[in-house]
Amino acid sequence: MIQVRFFARVREALGTDGLQLDASDAPDLDTLQAALLARGEPWATVLAEPNLLRAVNHEVAYGNVPLAAGDEVAFYPPVTGG
């Protein structure tokens, strides 16, 4: 299984802090995100935001990344400070 987690306003908009997906349904990060986008609203809007950050196993992921059973994927908005 792959553990998918949502943080901050992403979690609030989706109404969940996470879910689990079978690793065979998400061989890579882009496929996983496409499957979540296909769930319709609000998933399609929230997870298509251009500044959305993605992390795999606690490391920010740039581009597509292969996934395997036991991985943790996180989606979260950019953090700003002041």
Secondary structure, 3 states (H helix, E strand, C coil): CEEEEECHHHHHHHCCCEEEECHHHCCEHHHHHHHHHCCCCCHHHHCCCCCCEEEECCEECCCCCECCCCCEEEEECCCCCC
